[in-house]
């Protein structure tokens, strides 16, 4: 499973949840309504492409097409996960949550903003 940047992407949220783990969530439009894909990642090393990293992926689909409500829900969810990390002593306050909502940006412009984030990493993809 992964987060796909295409014409359906609505937004992406990111938060550190410890010294060696983070949480990311994305909302996309889909045939059924809206899709939330999120994952918790535990780093095996400082290499962002380390295949030993443990990732727990989840997918949730809602038939509601209320994008604003989904954005508000995602915001609350990621802030809640970050606050749990703070309350458990895994992070020093304040918890940092990053929110990128696409709005009327093209996918290319959205991806450019995303890749400018300090936590984002890209890898050149080749088509087969």
C-alpha positions as CSV (number, residue, x, y, z in Angstrom):
1,X,0.0,0.0,0.0
2,X,1.2,3.6,-0.6
3,X,0.0,7.2,-0.8
4,X,-0.6,8.1,-4.5
5,X,-0.1,11.6,-5.8
6,X,-2.5,11.9,-8.7
7,X,-5.5,14.0,-9.6
8,X,-7.5,12.5,-6.8
9,X,-5.3,13.7,-3.9
10,X,-6.9,16.1,-1.5
11,X,-4.2,16.4,1.2
12,X,-1.4,14.9,3.2
13,X,-0.7,15.2,7.0
14,X,2.5,14.2,8.8
15,X,3.6,14.1,12.4
16,X,6.6,12.7,14.3
17,X,5.5,10.3,16.9
18,X,8.9,9.5,18.5
19,X,12.6,9.7,17.8
20,X,12.4,6.9,15.3
21,X,8.8,6.8,14.1
22,X,6.2,9.0,12.4
23,X,2.6,9.0,11.2
24,X,1.3,10.0,7.7
25,X,-2.2,10.3,6.4
26,X,-3.6,11.2,3.0
27,X,-7.1,11.8,1.7
28,X,-8.0,11.1,-1.9
29,X,-11.2,11.0,-3.9
30,X,-12.2,7.6,-5.1
31,X,-15.1,5.9,-6.9
32,X,-16.8,5.1,-3.5
33,X,-16.4,8.6,-2.1
34,X,-13.3,9.5,-0.1
35,X,-10.4,7.3,0.9
36,X,-8.1,7.8,3.9
37,X,-4.8,6.0,3.7
38,X,-2.5,6.2,6.7
39,X,0.5,4.6,8.1
40,X,2.8,4.5,11.1
41,X,6.4,4.0,10.3
42,X,9.2,2.8,12.6
43,X,12.7,3.6,11.3
44,X,15.4,0.9,11.2
45,X,18.0,3.4,10.3
46,X,18.5,7.0,9.1
47,X,18.1,5.9,5.5
48,X,14.6,6.9,4.3
49,X,14.7,4.0,1.8
50,X,15.7,1.3,4.3
51,X,13.5,-1.7,3.5
52,X,13.8,-2.9,7.1
53,X,11.6,0.0,8.3
54,X,8.4,-1.3,9.7
55,X,5.3,0.3,8.2
56,X,1.7,-0.4,9.4
57,X,-0.7,0.7,6.6
58,X,-4.5,1.2,6.9
59,X,-7.2,2.2,4.5
60,X,-10.6,3.6,5.2
61,X,-13.3,4.5,2.6
62,X,-16.3,6.7,3.3
63,X,-19.2,7.1,0.9
64,X,-19.6,10.7,2.0
65,X,-18.1,13.2,-0.4
66,X,-17.8,16.0,2.2
67,X,-14.1,17.0,1.6
68,X,-14.1,19.7,4.2
69,X,-15.4,17.3,6.9
70,X,-12.7,14.8,5.8
71,X,-10.0,17.5,6.1
72,X,-11.2,18.5,9.6
73,X,-11.3,14.8,10.6
74,X,-7.8,14.1,9.3
75,X,-6.5,17.2,11.1
76,X,-8.0,16.1,14.4
77,X,-6.7,12.5,13.9
78,X,-3.1,13.4,13.2
79,X,-3.1,16.0,16.0
80,X,-4.5,13.4,18.3
81,X,-1.8,10.9,17.4
82,X,0.9,13.5,17.9
83,X,-0.5,14.5,21.3
84,X,-0.6,10.9,22.4
85,X,3.1,10.7,21.6
86,X,3.7,13.8,23.7
87,X,1.6,12.6,26.6
88,X,3.5,9.2,26.5
89,X,6.8,11.1,26.8
90,X,7.9,10.0,23.3
91,X,8.1,13.7,22.1
92,X,8.8,17.0,23.8
93,X,5.9,19.5,23.4
94,X,4.8,21.1,21.3
95,X,3.9,18.3,18.8
96,X,4.5,19.3,15.2
97,X,1.9,18.4,12.7
98,X,2.3,19.3,9.0
99,X,-0.8,19.8,6.8
100,X,-0.8,20.1,3.0
101,X,-4.2,20.6,1.4
102,X,-4.1,20.6,-2.4
103,X,-7.0,23.0,-3.0
104,X,-6.8,24.2,-6.6
105,X,-3.1,23.4,-7.1
106,X,-2.1,21.1,-10.0
107,X,-0.7,17.7,-8.9
108,X,2.7,18.9,-10.0
109,X,2.5,22.1,-7.9
110,X,1.2,20.1,-4.9
111,X,4.1,17.6,-5.3
112,X,6.6,20.5,-5.4
113,X,5.3,21.9,-2.1
114,X,5.2,18.4,-0.6
115,X,8.9,17.8,-1.6
116,X,9.9,21.1,0.0
117,X,8.9,19.7,3.4
118,X,11.8,18.8,5.7
119,X,10.4,15.3,6.2
120,X,9.7,14.5,2.6
121,X,11.9,12.3,0.4
122,X,11.6,11.4,-3.2
123,X,12.9,8.7,-5.4
124,X,13.0,8.8,-9.2
125,X,10.6,6.2,-10.6
126,X,11.1,4.4,-13.8
127,X,8.3,3.0,-15.9
128,X,8.4,-0.6,-17.1
